[in-house]
């Protein structure tokens, strides 16, 4: 039996320059408690902008043009800024893509984690320090008591990412958004971070939106996958063996062989380039790059068809 969603996004539209350059176009998806959902697509597809719009962290010049973001019964798009800030970092957590820029270089990592407990819960310095050390140990930092006093530049990329994960999970949020948290990590550390996020989500019951450009990362991690292209989800699926949209199939074929495994398969890059923000299309945005495109694909935008529960595709070939 499916649980009611704790997050439900409907018709989300985000643009730059007051509508001149749309970045997200009518996005719809939901997350239930304890569910891990992957959001995958090429750079520029709108993944990170989606994450920042959910957290109320859109960059300068970006505007939320339309849609609703209903979290635990509240439409975040209609909340006053102060009320929304109270939710972010408490009931909603964000794991940033690049931990070195997310962490302040002039404060120790322990101080930055402890600050959350002092600011949000009003704990004393001693209580906040104790909670921070426990949390650093929980996310796998060796010798967390000593690590508390060290600065971000003293840690590897994987260790810094663990600190950022600790900060996102400090107050047991109901929703965690992981924005490409394994970027620039080697495969061994990448696997450790994936395992850590999966473990913590299971233990804490948080819903997780895991954003990546690598479909393979999501195997064994997610309950459901959303494939995003040019600001739209073009496919929703639960089974990797049933990719229907030509773009989803292209993402899979473009993956290199798994690390440590020999393969005779050659990489098949998707031809052409992703559309620029604001680029207009009469039909499907992927049609100019699609080897299977029909005449109708260049004329009419395909509807988002429901094939089964949690199974949708936006493609004329599936009509």
C-alpha positions as CSV (number, residue, x, y, z in Angstrom):
1,X,0.0,0.0,0.0
2,X,1.5,3.4,-1.0
3,X,1.9,6.0,1.7
4,X,0.6,9.5,1.2
5,X,3.2,11.8,-0.1
6,X,5.1,14.1,2.2
7,X,6.1,16.2,-0.8
8,X,3.9,16.9,-3.8
9,X,5.1,19.2,-6.6
10,X,2.6,20.3,-9.2
11,X,3.1,22.3,-12.4
12,X,6.4,23.8,-11.1
13,X,7.8,26.4,-13.5
14,X,11.1,28.3,-12.9
15,X,12.7,30.8,-15.2
16,X,15.5,33.4,-15.4
17,X,14.9,36.9,-16.6
18,X,11.2,37.0,-15.7
19,X,10.2,34.2,-18.0
20,X,12.7,34.9,-20.8
21,X,14.7,31.8,-20.1
22,X,12.6,29.0,-18.7
23,X,14.6,26.4,-16.7
24,X,11.8,24.2,-15.4
25,X,8.5,23.7,-17.3
26,X,5.5,22.3,-15.5
27,X,7.2,19.7,-13.3
28,X,5.1,17.1,-11.4
29,X,6.3,14.5,-8.9
30,X,5.8,13.3,-5.3
31,X,7.8,11.6,-2.6
32,X,6.5,9.4,0.2
33,X,8.0,9.0,3.7
34,X,11.0,6.6,3.5
35,X,11.1,6.6,-0.3
36,X,14.3,7.3,-2.2
37,X,13.6,8.9,-5.6
38,X,16.3,9.5,-8.2
39,X,16.2,12.6,-10.5
40,X,18.5,12.0,-13.4
41,X,19.5,14.0,-16.6
42,X,22.3,15.8,-18.4
43,X,23.8,19.0,-17.1
44,X,21.3,21.9,-17.8
45,X,18.2,19.7,-17.7
46,X,16.9,21.6,-14.6
47,X,17.8,19.2,-11.8
48,X,19.6,21.5,-9.5
49,X,17.2,24.4,-10.1
50,X,14.4,22.0,-9.1
51,X,16.3,21.3,-5.8
52,X,16.9,24.9,-5.0
53,X,13.3,25.9,-5.8
54,X,12.2,23.2,-3.2
55,X,14.5,24.7,-0.6
56,X,13.7,28.3,-1.4
57,X,17.4,28.9,-2.5
58,X,16.9,30.0,-6.1
59,X,19.9,32.1,-7.3
60,X,19.6,35.8,-8.1
61,X,17.6,36.3,-11.3
62,X,15.6,33.1,-11.0
63,X,11.9,33.2,-10.4
64,X,9.3,30.7,-9.3
65,X,6.7,31.5,-12.0
66,X,4.0,28.9,-11.2
67,X,3.1,25.7,-9.4
68,X,2.8,24.5,-5.9
69,X,5.3,22.7,-3.6
70,X,3.2,21.0,-0.9
71,X,5.3,19.7,2.0
72,X,3.6,18.1,4.9
73,X,0.3,19.8,3.9
74,X,1.8,23.3,3.5
75,X,2.4,25.0,0.2
76,X,6.0,26.3,0.5
77,X,5.5,28.6,-2.5
78,X,3.0,30.6,-0.4
79,X,4.7,30.7,2.9
80,X,6.3,33.9,4.2
81,X,10.1,33.8,3.9
82,X,10.7,33.5,7.7
83,X,8.4,30.5,8.0
84,X,10.0,28.8,5.1
85,X,13.5,29.4,6.6
86,X,12.3,27.6,9.7
87,X,11.5,24.5,7.7
88,X,14.8,24.5,5.8
89,X,17.5,22.8,7.9
90,X,15.0,21.4,10.3
91,X,12.3,19.3,8.5
92,X,14.1,19.7,5.1
93,X,17.8,19.1,4.5
94,X,20.1,19.7,1.5
95,X,23.3,17.9,0.7
96,X,25.3,20.2,-1.5
97,X,27.1,19.1,-4.6
98,X,30.5,20.5,-3.7
99,X,31.4,20.3,0.0
100,X,34.5,22.4,-0.1
101,X,32.4,25.4,-1.2
102,X,29.5,24.5,1.1
103,X,31.7,24.5,4.2
104,X,33.2,27.7,5.8
105,X,37.0,27.5,5.6
106,X,37.6,29.7,8.7
107,X,35.6,27.5,11.2
108,X,36.3,24.0,12.2
109,X,33.9,21.3,10.9
110,X,32.7,20.6,14.5
111,X,31.8,24.3,15.1
112,X,29.8,24.3,11.9
113,X,27.8,21.2,12.9
114,X,27.4,22.3,16.5
115,X,26.0,25.7,15.3
116,X,23.0,23.9,14.0
117,X,22.1,22.5,17.4
118,X,22.8,25.9,19.1
119,X,20.9,28.0,16.6
120,X,17.9,25.6,16.0
121,X,17.6,23.9,19.4
122,X,19.1,26.5,21.8
123,X,21.6,24.0,23.3
124,X,24.6,25.1,25.3
125,X,28.1,25.0,23.7
126,X,29.0,21.8,25.6
127,X,25.7,20.1,24.7
128,X,26.0,21.1,21.0
129,X,29.6,19.9,20.9
130,X,28.6,16.5,22.3
131,X,25.7,16.1,19.8
132,X,28.0,17.2,16.9
133,X,30.7,14.6,17.8
134,X,28.1,11.9,18.0
135,X,26.7,12.8,14.6
136,X,30.2,13.0,13.0
137,X,30.8,9.5,14.3
138,X,27.5,8.3,13.0
139,X,28.3,9.4,9.4
140,X,31.6,7.5,9.5
141,X,34.2,10.1,10.3
142,X,37.1,8.3,12.0
143,X,38.0,9.7,15.5
144,X,35.2,12.3,15.5
145,X,36.4,13.9,18.7
146,X,39.6,15.0,17.0
147,X,37.9,15.7,13.7
148,X,35.6,18.2,15.5
149,X,38.5,20.6,15.8
150,X,39.9,20.3,12.3
151,X,39.2,22.6,9.3
152,X,37.6,21.6,6.0
153,X,40.9,21.8,4.0
154,X,42.4,19.0,6.2
155,X,39.9,16.4,5.0
156,X,39.6,14.5,1.7
157,X,36.6,15.0,-0.6
158,X,34.8,12.0,0.8
159,X,35.3,13.0,4.4
160,X,34.1,16.6,3.7
161,X,31.0,15.1,2.0
162,X,30.3,13.1,5.1
163,X,30.4,16.4,7.1
164,X,27.9,18.0,4.7
165,X,25.7,14.9,5.0
166,X,25.9,15.2,8.8
167,X,24.8,18.8,8.6
168,X,21.8,17.9,6.4
169,X,20.7,15.1,8.7
170,X,21.4,16.8,12.0
171,X,17.8,17.5,13.0
172,X,16.3,14.3,11.5
173,X,14.5,16.0,8.5
174,X,11.5,14.5,6.9
175,X,12.9,15.3,3.4
176,X,16.6,15.2,2.3
177,X,17.6,16.5,-1.1
178,X,21.0,15.2,-2.3
179,X,22.3,17.4,-5.2
180,X,24.9,15.2,-7.0
181,X,26.6,14.4,-3.7
182,X,29.2,12.1,-5.3
183,X,30.6,14.5,-7.9
184,X,34.4,14.3,-8.3
185,X,34.7,11.4,-5.8
186,X,36.6,8.2,-6.9
187,X,34.4,5.1,-7.3
188,X,35.3,3.6,-3.9
189,X,34.4,6.7,-2.0
190,X,31.4,7.2,-4.2
191,X,30.1,3.7,-3.2
192,X,30.6,4.5,0.4
193,X,28.6,7.7,0.2
194,X,25.8,6.0,-1.7
195,X,25.7,3.3,1.0
196,X,25.7,5.9,3.8
197,X,22.8,7.8,2.3
198,X,20.8,4.6,1.8
199,X,21.5,3.5,5.3
200,X,20.6,6.8,7.0
201,X,17.4,7.1,4.9
202,X,16.4,3.6,6.0
203,X,17.2,4.3,9.7
204,X,15.6,7.7,9.9
205,X,12.7,7.1,7.6
206,X,13.4,10.3,5.6
207,X,12.3,10.8,2.0
208,X,15.3,11.4,-0.3
209,X,15.4,13.1,-3.6
210,X,18.8,12.0,-5.1
211,X,19.9,14.1,-8.0
212,X,22.5,12.8,-10.4
213,X,23.5,12.5,-14.1
214,X,24.6,8.9,-13.7
215,X,21.8,6.3,-14.1
216,X,24.0,3.5,-12.8
217,X,24.3,5.2,-9.4
218,X,20.6,4.7,-8.8
219,X,20.6,0.9,-9.1
220,X,19.8,-0.5,-5.7
221,X,19.4,2.9,-4.1
222,X,16.1,4.3,-5.4
223,X,12.5,3.1,-5.3
224,X,11.7,5.2,-8.3
225,X,13.5,7.2,-11.0
226,X,12.5,10.4,-12.7
227,X,14.4,11.2,-16.0
228,X,14.5,14.9,-16.7
229,X,15.2,16.7,-20.0
230,X,14.9,20.4,-20.9
231,X,12.9,21.2,-17.7
232,X,10.5,18.3,-17.9
233,X,10.3,14.8,-16.5
234,X,10.1,12.7,-19.6
235,X,10.0,9.3,-17.9
236,X,9.1,7.9,-14.5
237,X,10.0,4.2,-13.8
238,X,10.9,1.7,-11.2
239,X,12.6,-0.9,-13.3
240,X,15.9,-0.2,-15.1
241,X,15.2,-3.0,-17.6
242,X,12.2,-1.1,-19.0
243,X,13.6,2.2,-20.2
244,X,11.0,3.4,-22.8
245,X,12.0,7.0,-23.7
246,X,14.8,7.3,-26.3
247,X,16.6,9.8,-24.0
248,X,16.6,7.4,-21.1
249,X,17.9,4.7,-23.3
250,X,20.6,7.1,-24.6
251,X,21.7,8.0,-21.1
252,X,22.2,4.3,-20.3
253,X,24.1,3.6,-23.5
254,X,26.4,6.6,-22.8
255,X,27.6,5.2,-19.5
256,X,31.1,3.8,-19.4
257,X,31.7,0.2,-18.2
258,X,31.5,-0.4,-14.5
259,X,34.9,0.2,-12.7
260,X,36.9,-2.9,-12.5
261,X,34.8,-4.8,-15.1
262,X,35.9,-5.5,-18.7
263,X,33.5,-4.8,-21.5
264,X,33.6,-5.0,-25.3
265,X,30.7,-2.4,-25.5
266,X,31.6,0.9,-26.9
267,X,30.3,4.2,-25.6
268,X,27.4,5.6,-27.6
269,X,27.1,9.3,-26.9
270,X,23.8,11.0,-27.5
271,X,24.2,13.0,-30.7
272,X,23.8,16.8,-30.6
273,X,23.5,19.1,-27.7
274,X,21.0,19.8,-24.9
275,X,18.7,22.8,-25.8
276,X,19.6,26.2,-24.3
277,X,17.1,27.7,-21.8
278,X,14.3,29.4,-23.6
279,X,14.8,27.5,-26.8
280,X,11.4,26.9,-28.4
281,X,10.1,23.6,-29.9
282,X,6.9,22.8,-31.8
283,X,7.1,19.2,-30.8
284,X,9.3,17.1,-28.5
285,X,12.4,18.9,-27.3
286,X,14.4,15.7,-27.7
287,X,13.3,15.1,-31.3
288,X,16.3,16.8,-33.0
289,X,18.6,14.4,-31.2
290,X,16.5,11.3,-31.4
291,X,17.3,8.6,-34.0
292,X,13.8,7.1,-33.6
293,X,11.9,10.4,-34.1
294,X,8.7,10.3,-36.2
295,X,7.3,13.2,-38.2
296,X,4.7,13.8,-35.4
297,X,7.6,14.3,-32.9
298,X,8.6,17.5,-34.6
299,X,5.1,18.8,-34.7
300,X,3.2,17.9,-31.5
301,X,4.6,17.8,-27.9
302,X,3.9,14.3,-26.5
303,X,1.6,14.0,-23.5
304,X,2.8,12.5,-20.3
305,X,1.1,9.1,-20.4
306,X,0.5,6.9,-17.4
307,X,1.3,3.3,-18.4
308,X,1.0,1.8,-14.9
309,X,1.2,3.0,-11.2
310,X,4.5,5.0,-10.9
311,X,5.1,4.4,-14.6
312,X,4.8,7.3,-17.0
313,X,6.5,8.4,-20.2
314,X,6.4,11.5,-22.4
315,X,6.9,10.0,-25.9
316,X,4.9,9.4,-29.1
317,X,6.6,6.1,-29.6
318,X,4.7,4.8,-26.5
319,X,1.3,5.9,-27.6
